[in-house]
Amino acid sequence: MTIPQISQLIIGASDLAAAFLFMYGLKRMSSPVTAPSGIFVAGIGMLVAILASFLYALDIGAQARPFLLVNLGLCVVALLVGGSIAWLAGKRVPMTAMPQMVALYNGMGGGAAGAIAAVELFATKSPGATQLVVTLLGALIGAVSLSGSLIAWAKLQEVLAKPLRFAGQQYFNLVILVVTLAVGGELVHAIIGGASHLLTISALIYLFFACALLYGILMTLPIGGADMPVVISIYNAATGLAVGLEGFVLANPALMIAGMVVGAAGTLLTLLMARAMNRSVENVLFTNFGETAKHAPSHIKGSLKPTEPADAGIFMRYAKSVIIIPGYGLAAAQAQQKLYEFVKLLQSAGVSVKFAIHPVAGRMPGQMDVLLAEAGVPYDMIFQLDDINDEFATTDVSLVIGANDVVNPAARTDKSSPIYGMPILNADHAKQVYVIKRGQGKGYAGIVNALFYADNCNMVYGDAAAVLAQMIEAVRGLGTKAAA
Amino acid sequence: MDFAIHITGFVAIYIFMLAAFAGWVIIGGVPAILHTPLMSGSNFVHGIVVVGGMYALLNASTIEEQVIGFCAVLLGAGNAAGGFAVTRRMLAMFQTSKPAHGHAKAAHSKPHHAKPV
């Protein structure tokens, strides 16, 4: 065997192993028990593939040979710098900021796919039309994913506070997309024909990427912060797709398989989330949600009944069962630890406590589960909407903390409400409802919550951490009195 | 013997189709409680793009190609390393109450990590 053949054999076998380990690792992620080993398995696959890829150096074209040492050096530097910065950031980021971190990593992947496409386009070794079109398609999706993810990051990080909207925006965006595709078409034409009539080939390549990046920015700007979970999920799928397409261009089945698996996974997650909000994906992307929500609170009966944290805490201490509905407000107040402390106190007094999580609670799907896990809450106390929703009717107390729209009964009854039809947690079915809330503001969707006015509901105003601290104190106070 | 991989039209479509089905089925089985780690885990998996970046960079023959190839590897490595770090961190936090309360302390200590990849 010649040296290039040996390197092809080893790279081929390593990529095959990587593809297998990725699939096996993701499969192991389907249970909290095996999941930690799943990511480890996938990590080994990544390591094997990266190490084997250094063997590409043994099988390069004559043109690149004089640059080989420099390129190898650049490769090592890029791996170490990119890898270690992202690694350190990933270890330090607080769990509440996880959605924007995932958006950032995702944008990196999209950018990498776009950059690979750019190198392939510059290298032009007379590729066929199919090859070129696939390269450009991957480049477009990757670039949109990069700039779109950065905007999503900025929105979640609250660098960009308000969605940017103007009249005719969707048409304007469509025009930009058409221009991008036209530049891409001219590029294919120019590369195959050997020359362009309008601009040089490299100018066309830069113009194409500029348009694609601009489209990603413009497409994401009008989408509200509440919809960012869906957007991140879409871009995750998009990056997977871009990676898969570039894998085809490079004749690398590992990239094709990994990219496509992620593309399908991201698509599925996106659909699940959209369904949980009772909205279509098009609706999330192309309508200005929240605009319609400003109508007057229609026929809400009852009044807001504030109560003291201590009273609510003691009431729960003597209840048989409590279901807690946490929302992002809990995490924003950094009160998860305090909450679990209170829960343990209730449990030791014989109260049955469960957590109910709405599919869109938090800022990405499943984020509340992670935040509770971080506070030490065992996952067998955490239940999803479908599994627990019938239990509210037989439960003494539901405690809503920092959640709003996901418990709004208007979703069931009020056809004019923007959240009408969204499945909600039946907090109002419990005998008594307590809502811990900073003030009288509205939820993300800007809708008045009829639950707060219900006869069986009391409001506990204040910062969640402070309120929980007072509840803990009150219940502890009871304990010592009883012992004395 | 020829170990070079040639993928032509229909073979590519077959690979894409089967991979998409596999992804759909595998992810469909993941409970909602794990959706965040799953998303960052699949985010990690597309970090394999770094391998394509390495190919592009090692074959670069102009300054332009070198610069863009360097960016590809840099971004791809960030995607892979970051995705792994956050996923690992999150998954380490999930625990059950079954082995009694003896482990309650461990739940509060920060999860430990192995050496960086």
Interface residues (C-beta under 8 A of the other chain):
Chain A: M1 Q5 Q8 L9 G12 D15 A18 F22 M23 G25 L26 K27 M29 S30 S31 P32 V33 A35 P36 G38 I39 F40 A42 G43 M46 L47 A49 I50 S53 F54 Y56 A57 I60 G61 Q63 A64 P66 F67 L68 V70 N71 L72 L74 C75 V77 A78 L79 L80 V81 G82 G83 S84 I85 A86 W87 A89 G90 K91 V93 M95 M98 M101 V102 L104 Y105 N106 M108 G109 G111 A112 A113 A115 I116 A118 V119 E120 F122 A123 T130 S202 I232 S233 N236 T239 G240 V243 G244 E246 G247 F248 L250 A251 N252 P253 A254 L255 M256 I257 A258 G259 M260 V261 V262 G263 A264 A265 G266 T267 L268 L269 L272 I357 P359 G362 M364 P365 G366 Q367 D369 V370 A373 E374 G376 P378 Y379 D380 M381 I382 Q384
Chain B: M1 D2 F3 A4 I5 H6 I7 G9 A12 I15 F16 A19 A20 F21 A22 G23 W24 I26 I27 G28 G29 V30 P31 A32 I33 L34 H35 T36 P37 L38 M39 S40 G41 S42 N43 F44 V45 H46 G47 I48 V49 V50 V51 G52 G53 M54 Y55 A56 L57 L58 N59 A60 S61 T62 E64 E65 Q66 I68 G69 F70 C71 A72 V73 L74 L75 G76 A77 G78 N79 A80 A81 G82 G83 F84 A85 V86 T87 R88 R89 M90 L91 A92 M93 F94 Q95 T96 S97 K98 A104 A107 H108 H113 P116 V117
